[in-house]
Amino acid sequence: MLTYLQNSLKISVKKHKKPVLKAAYVQESVYVGADQLEALIAVKSKNELIADVVAMLKSPMNTVLSQLQSGGNIIHGVLDTLKEKK
């Protein structure tokens, strides 16, 4: 619902100069006055916040996994070299 509201506000702002915002209560936050309209439009939805958190958690995990895999490749190469020397 919040995303629908944000899209409606964005379209309305584009068509008209600015709608007059008296007050809004969204996700436990109160927005009072027309100067808060941009802040209200910028509020992310629950799904967008969850996606951001997942992306932030996924990036370090990918880094750790790639470092572990590269370390395994180095160890494998060293063991192959030692095996060939015997």
PDB file with SEQRES, HELIX, SHEET and CRYST1 records, atoms N, CA, C and O in Angstrom:
SEQRES   1 A   86  MET LEU THR TYR LEU GLN ASN SER LEU LYS ILE SER VAL          
SEQRES   2 A   86  LYS LYS HIS LYS LYS PRO VAL LEU LYS ALA ALA TYR VAL          
SEQRES   3 A   86  GLN GLU SER VAL TYR VAL GLY ALA ASP GLN LEU GLU ALA          
SEQRES   4 A   86  LEU ILE ALA VAL LYS SER LYS ASN GLU LEU ILE ALA ASP          
SEQRES   5 A   86  VAL VAL ALA MET LEU LYS SER PRO MET ASN THR VAL LEU          
SEQRES   6 A   86  SER GLN LEU GLN SER GLY GLY ASN ILE ILE HIS GLY VAL          
SEQRES   7 A   86  LEU ASP THR LEU LYS GLU LYS LYS                              
HELIX    1 AA1 LEU A    2  LYS A   15  1                                  14    
HELIX    2 AA2 ALA A   34  GLN A   36  5                                   3    
HELIX    3 AA3 LEU A   37  ALA A   42  1                                   6    
HELIX    4 AA4 LYS A   46  LYS A   85  1                                  40    
SHEET    1 AA1 2 ALA A  23  VAL A  26  0                                        
SHEET    2 AA1 2 SER A  29  VAL A  32 -1                                        
CRYST1    1.000    1.000    1.000  90.00  90.00  90.00 P 1           1          
ATOM      1  N   MET A   1       0.817  -1.187   0.000  1.00  0.00           N  
ATOM      2  CA  MET A   1       0.000   0.000   0.000  1.00  0.00           C  
ATOM      3  C   MET A   1       0.868   1.262   0.000  1.00  0.00           C  
ATOM      4  O   MET A   1       0.544   2.253  -0.655  1.00  0.00           O  
ATOM      5  N   LEU A   2       1.966   1.207   0.739  1.00  0.00           N  
ATOM      6  CA  LEU A   2       2.840   2.371   0.791  1.00  0.00           C  
ATOM      7  C   LEU A   2       3.433   2.670  -0.574  1.00  0.00           C  
ATOM      8  O   LEU A   2       3.535   3.832  -0.967  1.00  0.00           O  
ATOM      9  N   THR A   3       3.822   1.635  -1.296  1.00  0.00           N  
ATOM     10  CA  THR A   3       4.385   1.834  -2.631  1.00  0.00           C  
ATOM     11  C   THR A   3       3.356   2.462  -3.556  1.00  0.00           C  
ATOM     12  O   THR A   3       3.686   3.342  -4.351  1.00  0.00           O  
ATOM     13  N   TYR A   4       2.111   2.014  -3.455  1.00  0.00           N  
ATOM     14  CA  TYR A   4       1.034   2.601  -4.259  1.00  0.00           C  
ATOM     15  C   TYR A   4       0.858   4.076  -3.926  1.00  0.00           C  
ATOM     16  O   TYR A   4       0.685   4.904  -4.821  1.00  0.00           O  
ATOM     17  N   LEU A   5       0.901   4.404  -2.637  1.00  0.00           N  
ATOM     18  CA  LEU A   5       0.774   5.793  -2.203  1.00  0.00           C  
ATOM     19  C   LEU A   5       1.935   6.637  -2.727  1.00  0.00           C  
ATOM     20  O   LEU A   5       1.736   7.761  -3.186  1.00  0.00           O  
ATOM     21  N   GLN A   6       3.138   6.091  -2.654  1.00  0.00           N  
ATOM     22  CA  GLN A   6       4.308   6.822  -3.146  1.00  0.00           C  
ATOM     23  C   GLN A   6       4.209   7.066  -4.645  1.00  0.00           C  
ATOM     24  O   GLN A   6       4.496   8.167  -5.117  1.00  0.00           O  
ATOM     25  N   ASN A   7       3.809   6.056  -5.388  1.00  0.00           N  
ATOM     26  CA  ASN A   7       3.670   6.228  -6.835  1.00  0.00           C  
ATOM     27  C   ASN A   7       2.618   7.268  -7.158  1.00  0.00           C  
ATOM     28  O   ASN A   7       2.808   8.082  -8.062  1.00  0.00           O  
ATOM     29  N   SER A   8       1.507   7.252  -6.429  1.00  0.00           N  
ATOM     30  CA  SER A   8       0.460   8.251  -6.644  1.00  0.00           C  
ATOM     31  C   SER A   8       0.971   9.654  -6.358  1.00  0.00           C  
ATOM     32  O   SER A   8       0.676  10.594  -7.095  1.00  0.00           O  
ATOM     33  N   LEU A   9       1.742   9.789  -5.278  1.00  0.00           N  
ATOM     34  CA  LEU A   9       2.298  11.102  -4.948  1.00  0.00           C  
ATOM     35  C   LEU A   9       3.283  11.579  -6.011  1.00  0.00           C  
ATOM     36  O   LEU A   9       3.278  12.752  -6.384  1.00  0.00           O  
ATOM     37  N   LYS A  10       4.124  10.673  -6.496  1.00  0.00           N  
ATOM     38  CA  LYS A  10       5.103  11.056  -7.516  1.00  0.00           C  
ATOM     39  C   LYS A  10       4.405  11.527  -8.787  1.00  0.00           C  
ATOM     40  O   LYS A  10       4.799  12.531  -9.380  1.00  0.00           O  
ATOM     41  N   ILE A  11       3.368  10.801  -9.203  1.00  0.00           N  
ATOM     42  CA  ILE A  11       2.623  11.184 -10.402  1.00  0.00           C  
ATOM     43  C   ILE A  11       1.944  12.530 -10.187  1.00  0.00           C  
ATOM     44  O   ILE A  11       1.951  13.383 -11.075  1.00  0.00           O  
ATOM     45  N   SER A  12       1.361  12.719  -9.014  1.00  0.00           N  
ATOM     46  CA  SER A  12       0.668  13.970  -8.711  1.00  0.00           C  
ATOM     47  C   SER A  12       1.640  15.149  -8.694  1.00  0.00           C  
ATOM     48  O   SER A  12       1.310  16.238  -9.164  1.00  0.00           O  
ATOM     49  N   VAL A  13       2.838  14.930  -8.151  1.00  0.00           N  
ATOM     50  CA  VAL A  13       3.832  16.000  -8.106  1.00  0.00           C  
ATOM     51  C   VAL A  13       4.288  16.367  -9.503  1.00  0.00           C  
ATOM     52  O   VAL A  13       4.534  17.539  -9.790  1.00  0.00           O  
ATOM     53  N   LYS A  14       4.405  15.362 -10.390  1.00  0.00           N  
ATOM     54  CA  LYS A  14       4.822  15.643 -11.762  1.00  0.00           C  
ATOM     55  C   LYS A  14       3.755  16.419 -12.529  1.00  0.00           C  
ATOM     56  O   LYS A  14       4.074  17.343 -13.277  1.00  0.00           O  
ATOM     57  N   LYS A  15       2.492  16.048 -12.346  1.00  0.00           N  
ATOM     58  CA  LYS A  15       1.409  16.715 -13.075  1.00  0.00           C  
ATOM     59  C   LYS A  15       1.170  18.129 -12.568  1.00  0.00           C  
ATOM     60  O   LYS A  15       1.005  19.063 -13.353  1.00  0.00           O  
ATOM     61  N   HIS A  16       1.154  18.272 -11.278  1.00  0.00           N  
ATOM     62  CA  HIS A  16       0.901  19.569 -10.661  1.00  0.00           C  
ATOM     63  C   HIS A  16       2.186  20.019  -9.993  1.00  0.00           C  
ATOM     64  O   HIS A  16       3.094  19.218  -9.770  1.00  0.00           O  
ATOM     65  N   LYS A  17       2.258  21.272  -9.684  1.00  0.00           N  
ATOM     66  CA  LYS A  17       3.484  21.758  -9.049  1.00  0.00           C  
ATOM     67  C   LYS A  17       3.755  21.002  -7.762  1.00  0.00           C  
ATOM     68  O   LYS A  17       4.777  20.326  -7.650  1.00  0.00           O  
ATOM     69  N   LYS A  18       2.883  21.100  -6.813  1.00  0.00           N  
ATOM     70  CA  LYS A  18       2.992  20.330  -5.579  1.00  0.00           C  
ATOM     71  C   LYS A  18       1.634  20.297  -4.916  1.00  0.00           C  
ATOM     72  O   LYS A  18       0.980  21.334  -4.802  1.00  0.00           O  
ATOM     73  N   PRO A  19       1.199  19.144  -4.481  1.00  0.00           N  
ATOM     74  CA  PRO A  19      -0.035  19.126  -3.693  1.00  0.00           C  
ATOM     75  C   PRO A  19       0.258  19.659  -2.293  1.00  0.00           C  
ATOM     76  O   PRO A  19       1.385  19.577  -1.805  1.00  0.00           O  
ATOM     77  N   VAL A  20      -0.749  20.192  -1.674  1.00  0.00           N  
ATOM     78  CA  VAL A  20      -0.573  20.718  -0.329  1.00  0.00           C  
ATOM     79  C   VAL A  20      -0.747  19.570   0.647  1.00  0.00           C  
ATOM     80  O   VAL A  20      -1.795  18.926   0.679  1.00  0.00           O  
ATOM     81  N   LEU A  21       0.272  19.319   1.434  1.00  0.00           N  
ATOM     82  CA  LEU A  21       0.226  18.249   2.420  1.00  0.00           C  
ATOM     83  C   LEU A  21      -0.011  18.865   3.788  1.00  0.00           C  
ATOM     84  O   LEU A  21       0.806  19.639   4.286  1.00  0.00           O  
ATOM     85  N   LYS A  22      -1.117  18.519   4.374  1.00  0.00           N  
ATOM     86  CA  LYS A  22      -1.418  19.015   5.719  1.00  0.00           C  
ATOM     87  C   LYS A  22      -0.718  18.136   6.740  1.00  0.00           C  
ATOM     88  O   LYS A  22       0.054  18.625   7.566  1.00  0.00           O  
ATOM     89  N   ALA A  23      -0.989  16.827   6.683  1.00  0.00           N  
ATOM     90  CA  ALA A  23      -0.354  15.878   7.594  1.00  0.00           C  
ATOM     91  C   ALA A  23      -0.539  14.475   7.056  1.00  0.00           C  
ATOM     92  O   ALA A  23      -1.497  14.191   6.337  1.00  0.00           O  
ATOM     93  N   ALA A  24       0.397  13.596   7.416  1.00  0.00           N  
ATOM     94  CA  ALA A  24       0.300  12.196   7.016  1.00  0.00           C  
ATOM     95  C   ALA A  24       0.885  11.336   8.124  1.00  0.00           C  
ATOM     96  O   ALA A  24       1.852  11.718   8.782  1.00  0.00           O  
ATOM     97  N   TYR A  25       0.287  10.180   8.318  1.00  0.00           N  
ATOM     98  CA  TYR A  25       0.779   9.207   9.294  1.00  0.00           C  
ATOM     99  C   TYR A  25       1.053   7.913   8.546  1.00  0.00           C  
ATOM    100  O   TYR A  25       0.123   7.234   8.112  1.00  0.00           O  
ATOM    101  N   VAL A  26       2.335   7.567   8.392  1.00  0.00           N  
ATOM    102  CA  VAL A  26       2.724   6.395   7.627  1.00  0.00           C  
ATOM    103  C   VAL A  26       3.790   5.638   8.404  1.00  0.00           C  
ATOM    104  O   VAL A  26       4.797   6.213   8.817  1.00  0.00           O  
ATOM    105  N   GLN A  27       3.563   4.354   8.596  1.00  0.00           N  
ATOM    106  CA  GLN A  27       4.524   3.468   9.254  1.00  0.00           C  
ATOM    107  C   GLN A  27       5.057   4.066  10.550  1.00  0.00           C  
ATOM    108  O   GLN A  27       6.268   4.192  10.729  1.00  0.00           O  
ATOM    109  N   GLU A  28       4.182   4.422  11.423  1.00  0.00           N  
ATOM    110  CA  GLU A  28       4.507   4.942  12.747  1.00  0.00           C  
ATOM    111  C   GLU A  28       5.285   6.258  12.706  1.00  0.00           C  
ATOM    112  O   GLU A  28       5.961   6.596  13.677  1.00  0.00           O  
ATOM    113  N   SER A  29       5.207   6.990  11.625  1.00  0.00           N  
ATOM    114  CA  SER A  29       5.858   8.291  11.500  1.00  0.00           C  
ATOM    115  C   SER A  29       4.816   9.327  11.108  1.00  0.00           C  
ATOM    116  O   SER A  29       3.889   9.041  10.351  1.00  0.00           O  
ATOM    117  N   VAL A  30       4.983  10.531  11.634  1.00  0.00           N  
ATOM    118  CA  VAL A  30       4.055  11.615  11.324  1.00  0.00           C  
ATOM    119  C   VAL A  30       4.791  12.643  10.471  1.00  0.00           C  
ATOM    120  O   VAL A  30       5.897  13.071  10.799  1.00  0.00           O  
ATOM    121  N   TYR A  31       4.151  13.026   9.372  1.00  0.00           N  
ATOM    122  CA  TYR A  31       4.693  14.042   8.474  1.00  0.00           C  
ATOM    123  C   TYR A  31       3.714  15.206   8.471  1.00  0.00           C  
ATOM    124  O   TYR A  31       2.558  15.050   8.079  1.00  0.00           O  
ATOM    125  N   VAL A  32       4.180  16.379   8.912  1.00  0.00           N  
ATOM    126  CA  VAL A  32       3.307  17.546   9.010  1.00  0.00           C  
ATOM    127  C   VAL A  32       3.876  18.652   8.134  1.00  0.00           C  
ATOM    128  O   VAL A  32       5.040  19.025   8.275  1.00  0.00           O  
ATOM    129  N   GLY A  33       3.062  19.173   7.235  1.00  0.00           N  
ATOM    130  CA  GLY A  33       3.454  20.300   6.407  1.00  0.00           C  
ATOM    131  C   GLY A  33       3.895  19.900   5.021  1.00  0.00           C  
ATOM    132  O   GLY A  33       4.322  18.770   4.783  1.00  0.00           O  
ATOM    133  N   ALA A  34       3.784  20.845   4.113  1.00  0.00           N  
ATOM    134  CA  ALA A  34       4.123  20.599   2.715  1.00  0.00           C  
ATOM    135  C   ALA A  34       5.614  20.352   2.517  1.00  0.00           C  
ATOM    136  O   ALA A  34       6.006  19.704   1.547  1.00  0.00           O  
ATOM    137  N   ASP A  35       6.446  20.858   3.418  1.00  0.00           N  
ATOM    138  CA  ASP A  35       7.890  20.655   3.278  1.00  0.00           C  
ATOM    139  C   ASP A  35       8.290  19.200   3.540  1.00  0.00           C  
ATOM    140  O   ASP A  35       9.410  18.809   3.214  1.00  0.00           O  
ATOM    141  N   GLN A  36       7.415  18.405   4.112  1.00  0.00           N  
ATOM    142  CA  GLN A  36       7.694  16.998   4.385  1.00  0.00           C  
ATOM    143  C   GLN A  36       7.279  16.065   3.246  1.00  0.00           C  
ATOM    144  O   GLN A  36       7.433  14.849   3.354  1.00  0.00           O  
ATOM    145  N   LEU A  37       6.761  16.623   2.170  1.00  0.00           N  
ATOM    146  CA  LEU A  37       6.276  15.808   1.060  1.00  0.00           C  
ATOM    147  C   LEU A  37       7.395  14.989   0.423  1.00  0.00           C  
ATOM    148  O   LEU A  37       7.201  13.808   0.132  1.00  0.00           O  
ATOM    149  N   GLU A  38       8.543  15.583   0.204  1.00  0.00           N  
ATOM    150  CA  GLU A  38       9.665  14.855  -0.401  1.00  0.00           C  
ATOM    151  C   GLU A  38      10.130  13.721   0.511  1.00  0.00           C  
ATOM    152  O   GLU A  38      10.478  12.643   0.029  1.00  0.00           O  
ATOM    153  N   ALA A  39      10.138  13.955   1.814  1.00  0.00           N  
ATOM    154  CA  ALA A  39      10.518  12.905   2.758  1.00  0.00           C  
ATOM    155  C   ALA A  39       9.517  11.759   2.719  1.00  0.00           C  
ATOM    156  O   ALA A  39       9.899  10.593   2.813  1.00  0.00           O  
ATOM    157  N   LEU A  40       8.246  12.085   2.581  1.00  0.00           N  
ATOM    158  CA  LEU A  40       7.205  11.064   2.512  1.00  0.00           C  
ATOM    159  C   LEU A  40       7.336  10.237   1.236  1.00  0.00           C  
ATOM    160  O   LEU A  40       7.137   9.022   1.266  1.00  0.00           O  
ATOM    161  N   ILE A  41       7.661  10.866   0.143  1.00  0.00           N  
ATOM    162  CA  ILE A  41       7.843  10.144  -1.121  1.00  0.00           C  
ATOM    163  C   ILE A  41       9.070   9.234  -1.044  1.00  0.00           C  
ATOM    164  O   ILE A  41       9.080   8.158  -1.643  1.00  0.00           O  
ATOM    165  N   ALA A  42      10.103   9.657  -0.313  1.00  0.00           N  
ATOM    166  CA  ALA A  42      11.353   8.905  -0.248  1.00  0.00           C  
ATOM    167  C   ALA A  42      11.313   7.713   0.704  1.00  0.00           C  
ATOM    168  O   ALA A  42      12.248   6.912   0.700  1.00  0.00           O  
ATOM    169  N   VAL A  43      10.278   7.566   1.511  1.00  0.00           N  
ATOM    170  CA  VAL A  43      10.188   6.445   2.449  1.00  0.00           C  
ATOM    171  C   VAL A  43      10.125   5.136   1.666  1.00  0.00           C  
ATOM    172  O   VAL A  43       9.332   4.997   0.735  1.00  0.00           O  
ATOM    173  N   LYS A  44      10.972   4.176   2.054  1.00  0.00           N  
ATOM    174  CA  LYS A  44      11.001   2.897   1.356  1.00  0.00           C  
ATOM    175  C   LYS A  44       9.935   1.967   1.935  1.00  0.00           C  
ATOM    176  O   LYS A  44       9.590   2.051   3.113  1.00  0.00           O  
ATOM    177  N   SER A  45       9.432   1.094   1.095  1.00  0.00           N  
ATOM    178  CA  SER A  45       8.438   0.125   1.542  1.00  0.00           C  
ATOM    179  C   SER A  45       9.128  -1.004   2.306  1.00  0.00           C  
ATOM    180  O   SER A  45      10.354  -1.110   2.303  1.00  0.00           O  
ATOM    181  N   LYS A  46       8.332  -1.838   2.955  1.00  0.00           N  
ATOM    182  CA  LYS A  46       8.858  -2.948   3.733  1.00  0.00           C  
ATOM    183  C   LYS A  46       9.652  -3.897   2.839  1.00  0.00           C  
ATOM    184  O   LYS A  46      10.735  -4.343   3.217  1.00  0.00           O  
ATOM    185  N   ASN A  47       9.127  -4.203   1.670  1.00  0.00           N  
ATOM    186  CA  ASN A  47       9.813  -5.120   0.752  1.00  0.00           C  
ATOM    187  C   ASN A  47      11.142  -4.548   0.268  1.00  0.00           C  
ATOM    188  O   ASN A  47      12.121  -5.281   0.124  1.00  0.00           O  
ATOM    189  N   GLU A  48      11.179  -3.243   0.018  1.00  0.00           N  
ATOM    190  CA  GLU A  48      12.429  -2.606  -0.407  1.00  0.00           C  
ATOM    191  C   GLU A  48      13.465  -2.650   0.710  1.00  0.00           C  
ATOM    192  O   GLU A  48      14.646  -2.874   0.442  1.00  0.00           O  
ATOM    193  N   LEU A  49      13.048  -2.442   1.952  1.00  0.00           N  
ATOM    194  CA  LEU A  49      13.975  -2.510   3.078  1.00  0.00           C  
ATOM    195  C   LEU A  49      14.508  -3.924   3.280  1.00  0.00           C  
ATOM    196  O   LEU A  49      15.691  -4.111   3.564  1.00  0.00           O  
ATOM    197  N   ILE A  50      13.640  -4.913   3.134  1.00  0.00           N  
ATOM    198  CA  ILE A  50      14.082  -6.303   3.261  1.00  0.00           C  
ATOM    199  C   ILE A  50      15.092  -6.633   2.165  1.00  0.00           C  
ATOM    200  O   ILE A  50      16.097  -7.292   2.429  1.00  0.00           O  
ATOM    201  N   ALA A  51      14.836  -6.186   0.954  1.00  0.00           N  
ATOM    202  CA  ALA A  51      15.773  -6.427  -0.158  1.00  0.00           C  
ATOM    203  C   ALA A  51      17.121  -5.760   0.114  1.00  0.00           C  
ATOM    204  O   ALA A  51      18.165  -6.338  -0.189  1.00  0.00           O  
ATOM    205  N   ASP A  52      17.111  -4.556   0.680  1.00  0.00           N  
ATOM    206  CA  ASP A  52      18.358  -3.875   1.009  1.00  0.00           C  
ATOM    207  C   ASP A  52      19.156  -4.647   2.061  1.00  0.00           C  
ATOM    208  O   ASP A  52      20.373  -4.784   1.938  1.00  0.00           O  
ATOM    209  N   VAL A  53      18.479  -5.147   3.087  1.00  0.00           N  
ATOM    210  CA  VAL A  53      19.156  -5.908   4.142  1.00  0.00           C  
ATOM    211  C   VAL A  53      19.744  -7.198   3.585  1.00  0.00           C  
ATOM    212  O   VAL A  53      20.876  -7.558   3.906  1.00  0.00           O  
ATOM    213  N   VAL A  54      18.979  -7.887   2.756  1.00  0.00           N  
ATOM    214  CA  VAL A  54      19.465  -9.133   2.151  1.00  0.00           C  
ATOM    215  C   VAL A  54      20.683  -8.859   1.277  1.00  0.00           C  
ATOM    216  O   VAL A  54      21.646  -9.626   1.298  1.00  0.00           O  
ATOM    217  N   ALA A  55      20.650  -7.786   0.520  1.00  0.00           N  
ATOM    218  CA  ALA A  55      21.795  -7.437  -0.343  1.00  0.00           C  
ATOM    219  C   ALA A  55      23.021  -7.103   0.495  1.00  0.00           C  
ATOM    220  O   ALA A  55      24.139  -7.486   0.148  1.00  0.00           O  
ATOM    221  N   MET A  56      22.812  -6.382   1.607  1.00  0.00           N  
ATOM    222  CA  MET A  56      23.946  -6.048   2.474  1.00  0.00           C  
ATOM    223  C   MET A  56      24.537  -7.284   3.135  1.00  0.00           C  
ATOM    224  O   MET A  56      25.749  -7.347   3.340  1.00  0.00           O  
ATOM    225  N   LEU A  57      23.715  -8.258   3.469  1.00  0.00           N  
ATOM    226  CA  LEU A  57      24.209  -9.487   4.083  1.00  0.00           C  
ATOM    227  C   LEU A  57      24.855 -10.412   3.059  1.00  0.00           C  
ATOM    228  O   LEU A  57      25.808 -11.124   3.374  1.00  0.00           O  
ATOM    229  N   LYS A  58      24.341 -10.399   1.850  1.00  0.00           N  
ATOM    230  CA  LYS A  58      24.832 -11.304   0.812  1.00  0.00           C  
ATOM    231  C   LYS A  58      26.236 -10.917   0.334  1.00  0.00           C  
ATOM    232  O   LYS A  58      27.046 -11.795   0.038  1.00  0.00           O  
ATOM    233  N   SER A  59      26.525  -9.642   0.256  1.00  0.00           N  
ATOM    234  CA  SER A  59      27.809  -9.188  -0.270  1.00  0.00           C  
ATOM    235  C   SER A  59      28.993  -9.692   0.558  1.00  0.00           C  
ATOM    236  O   SER A  59      29.925 -10.258  -0.014  1.00  0.00           O  
ATOM    237  N   PRO A  60      28.994  -9.509   1.882  1.00  0.00           N  
ATOM    238  CA  PRO A  60      30.130 -10.039   2.656  1.00  0.00           C  
ATOM    239  C   PRO A  60      30.234 -11.565   2.600  1.00  0.00           C  
ATOM    240  O   PRO A  60      31.338 -12.109   2.604  1.00  0.00           O  
ATOM    241  N   MET A  61      29.104 -12.251   2.549  1.00  0.00           N  
ATOM    242  CA  MET A  61      29.144 -13.719   2.464  1.00  0.00           C  
ATOM    243  C   MET A  61      29.791 -14.155   1.155  1.00  0.00           C  
ATOM    244  O   MET A  61      30.575 -15.104   1.139  1.00  0.00           O  
ATOM    245  N   ASN A  62      29.473 -13.476   0.066  1.00  0.00           N  
ATOM    246  CA  ASN A  62      30.088 -13.813  -1.225  1.00  0.00           C  
ATOM    247  C   ASN A  62      31.586 -13.571  -1.186  1.00  0.00           C  
ATOM    248  O   ASN A  62      32.356 -14.345  -1.754  1.00  0.00           O  
ATOM    249  N   THR A  63      32.002 -12.506  -0.521  1.00  0.00           N  
ATOM    250  CA  THR A  63      33.428 -12.195  -0.406  1.00  0.00           C  
ATOM    251  C   THR A  63      34.153 -13.288   0.375  1.00  0.00           C  
ATOM    252  O   THR A  63      35.211 -13.759  -0.043  1.00  0.00           O  
ATOM    253  N   VAL A  64      33.579 -13.690   1.511  1.00  0.00           N  
ATOM    254  CA  VAL A  64      34.200 -14.741   2.320  1.00  0.00           C  
ATOM    255  C   VAL A  64      34.275 -16.045   1.539  1.00  0.00           C  
ATOM    256  O   VAL A  64      35.303 -16.721   1.564  1.00  0.00           O  
ATOM    257  N   LEU A  65      33.203 -16.405   0.848  1.00  0.00           N  
ATOM    258  CA  LEU A  65      33.206 -17.648   0.077  1.00  0.00           C  
ATOM    259  C   LEU A  65      34.244 -17.625  -1.034  1.00  0.00           C  
ATOM    260  O   LEU A  65      34.928 -18.621  -1.267  1.00  0.00           O  
ATOM    261  N   SER A  66      34.364 -16.500  -1.717  1.00  0.00           N  
ATOM    262  CA  SER A  66      35.358 -16.433  -2.798  1.00  0.00           C  
ATOM    263  C   SER A  66      36.775 -16.492  -2.238  1.00  0.00           C  
ATOM    264  O   SER A  66      37.660 -17.074  -2.864  1.00  0.00           O  
ATOM    265  N   GLN A  67      37.002 -15.894  -1.063  1.00  0.00           N  
ATOM    266  CA  GLN A  67      38.329 -15.975  -0.453  1.00  0.00           C  
ATOM    267  C   GLN A  67      38.651 -17.397  -0.016  1.00  0.00           C  
ATOM    268  O   GLN A  67      39.784 -17.856  -0.165  1.00  0.00           O  
ATOM    269  N   LEU A  68      37.658 -18.092   0.520  1.00  0.00           N  
ATOM    270  CA  LEU A  68      37.876 -19.483   0.914  1.00  0.00           C  
ATOM    271  C   LEU A  68      38.164 -20.360  -0.301  1.00  0.00           C  
ATOM    272  O   LEU A  68      39.020 -21.244  -0.248  1.00  0.00           O  
ATOM    273  N   GLN A  69      37.448 -20.112  -1.393  1.00  0.00           N  
ATOM    274  CA  GLN A  69      37.671 -20.905  -2.599  1.00  0.00           C  
ATOM    275  C   GLN A  69      39.041 -20.626  -3.185  1.00  0.00           C  
ATOM    276  O   GLN A  69      39.700 -21.549  -3.662  1.00  0.00           O  
ATOM    277  N   SER A  70      39.486 -19.383  -3.163  1.00  0.00           N  
ATOM    278  CA  SER A  70      40.809 -19.082  -3.723  1.00  0.00           C  
ATOM    279  C   SER A  70      41.897 -19.694  -2.850  1.00  0.00           C  
ATOM    280  O   SER A  70      42.916 -20.164  -3.357  1.00  0.00           O  
ATOM    281  N   GLY A  71      41.679 -19.689  -1.527  1.00  0.00           N  
ATOM    282  CA  GLY A  71      42.647 -20.341  -0.638  1.00  0.00           C  
ATOM    283  C   GLY A  71      42.707 -21.825  -0.886  1.00  0.00           C  
ATOM    284  O   GLY A  71      43.785 -22.417  -0.837  1.00  0.00           O  
ATOM    285  N   GLY A  72      41.573 -22.439  -1.152  1.00  0.00           N  
ATOM    286  CA  GLY A  72      41.545 -23.868  -1.464  1.00  0.00           C  
ATOM    287  C   GLY A  72      42.275 -24.172  -2.755  1.00  0.00           C  
ATOM    288  O   GLY A  72      42.946 -25.198  -2.866  1.00  0.00           O  
ATOM    289  N   ASN A  73      42.148 -23.286  -3.734  1.00  0.00           N  
ATOM    290  CA  ASN A  73      42.851 -23.481  -5.014  1.00  0.00           C  
ATOM    291  C   ASN A  73      44.358 -23.386  -4.818  1.00  0.00           C  
ATOM    292  O   ASN A  73      45.113 -24.134  -5.439  1.00  0.00           O  
ATOM    293  N   ILE A  74      44.800 -22.473  -3.960  1.00  0.00           N  
ATOM    294  CA  ILE A  74      46.237 -22.321  -3.699  1.00  0.00           C  
ATOM    295  C   ILE A  74      46.777 -23.570  -3.012  1.00  0.00           C  
ATOM    296  O   ILE A  74      47.828 -24.087  -3.390  1.00  0.00           O  
ATOM    297  N   ILE A  75      46.056 -24.052  -2.005  1.00  0.00           N  
ATOM    298  CA  ILE A  75      46.488 -25.254  -1.289  1.00  0.00           C  
ATOM    299  C   ILE A  75      46.511 -26.446  -2.239  1.00  0.00           C  
ATOM    300  O   ILE A  75      47.428 -27.265  -2.190  1.00  0.00           O  
ATOM    301  N   HIS A  76      45.509 -26.543  -3.096  1.00  0.00           N  
ATOM    302  CA  HIS A  76      45.462 -27.638  -4.062  1.00  0.00           C  
ATOM    303  C   HIS A  76      46.658 -27.563  -5.009  1.00  0.00           C  
ATOM    304  O   HIS A  76      47.254 -28.590  -5.336  1.00  0.00           O  
ATOM    305  N   GLY A  77      47.006 -26.382  -5.440  1.00  0.00           N  
ATOM    306  CA  GLY A  77      48.159 -26.213  -6.321  1.00  0.00           C  
ATOM    307  C   GLY A  77      49.453 -26.587  -5.635  1.00  0.00           C  
ATOM    308  O   GLY A  77      50.318 -27.208  -6.253  1.00  0.00           O  
ATOM    309  N   VAL A  78      49.608 -26.224  -4.370  1.00  0.00           N  
ATOM    310  CA  VAL A  78      50.816 -26.567  -3.616  1.00  0.00           C  
ATOM    311  C   VAL A  78      50.915 -28.080  -3.446  1.00  0.00           C  
ATOM    312  O   VAL A  78      51.990 -28.657  -3.612  1.00  0.00           O  
ATOM    313  N   LEU A  79      49.805 -28.716  -3.118  1.00  0.00           N  
ATOM    314  CA  LEU A  79      49.817 -30.166  -2.939  1.00  0.00           C  
ATOM    315  C   LEU A  79      50.128 -30.887  -4.251  1.00  0.00           C  
ATOM    316  O   LEU A  79      50.849 -31.885  -4.249  1.00  0.00           O  
ATOM    317  N   ASP A  80      49.597 -30.396  -5.362  1.00  0.00           N  
ATOM    318  CA  ASP A  80      49.909 -30.998  -6.667  1.00  0.00           C  
ATOM    319  C   ASP A  80      51.387 -30.855  -6.989  1.00  0.00           C  
ATOM    320  O   ASP A  80      51.996 -31.782  -7.523  1.00  0.00           O  
ATOM    321  N   THR A  81      51.969 -29.708  -6.673  1.00  0.00           N  
ATOM    322  CA  THR A  81      53.397 -29.483  -6.929  1.00  0.00           C  
ATOM    323  C   THR A  81      54.246 -30.412  -6.081  1.00  0.00           C  
ATOM    324  O   THR A  81      55.222 -30.979  -6.573  1.00  0.00           O  
ATOM    325  N   LEU A  82      53.888 -30.578  -4.806  1.00  0.00           N  
ATOM    326  CA  LEU A  82      54.623 -31.483  -3.938  1.00  0.00           C  
ATOM    327  C   LEU A  82      54.490 -32.938  -4.414  1.00  0.00           C  
ATOM    328  O   LEU A  82      55.445 -33.710  -4.326  1.00  0.00           O  
ATOM    329  N   LYS A  83      53.325 -33.300  -4.909  1.00  0.00           N  
ATOM    330  CA  LYS A  83      53.085 -34.638  -5.400  1.00  0.00           C  
ATOM    331  C   LYS A  83      53.944 -34.930  -6.630  1.00  0.00           C  
ATOM    332  O   LYS A  83      54.458 -36.038  -6.786  1.00  0.00           O  
ATOM    333  N   GLU A  84      54.095 -33.932  -7.499  1.00  0.00           N  
ATOM    334  CA  GLU A  84      54.902 -34.119  -8.705  1.00  0.00           C  
ATOM    335  C   GLU A  84      56.381 -34.229  -8.367  1.00  0.00           C  
ATOM    336  O   GLU A  84      57.120 -34.911  -9.077  1.00  0.00           O  
ATOM    337  N   LYS A  85      56.826 -33.580  -7.310  1.00  0.00           N  
ATOM    338  CA  LYS A  85      58.249 -33.630  -6.935  1.00  0.00           C  
ATOM    339  C   LYS A  85      58.638 -35.007  -6.431  1.00  0.00           C  
ATOM    340  O   LYS A  85      59.793 -35.408  -6.570  1.00  0.00           O  
ATOM    341  N   LYS A  86      57.695 -35.740  -5.848  1.00  0.00           N  
ATOM    342  CA  LYS A  86      58.019 -37.079  -5.329  1.00  0.00           C  
ATOM    343  C   LYS A  86      58.109 -38.043  -6.438  1.00  0.00           C  
ATOM    344  O   LYS A  86      58.372 -39.224  -6.210  1.00  0.00           O  
TER     345      LYS A  86                                                      
END                                                                             
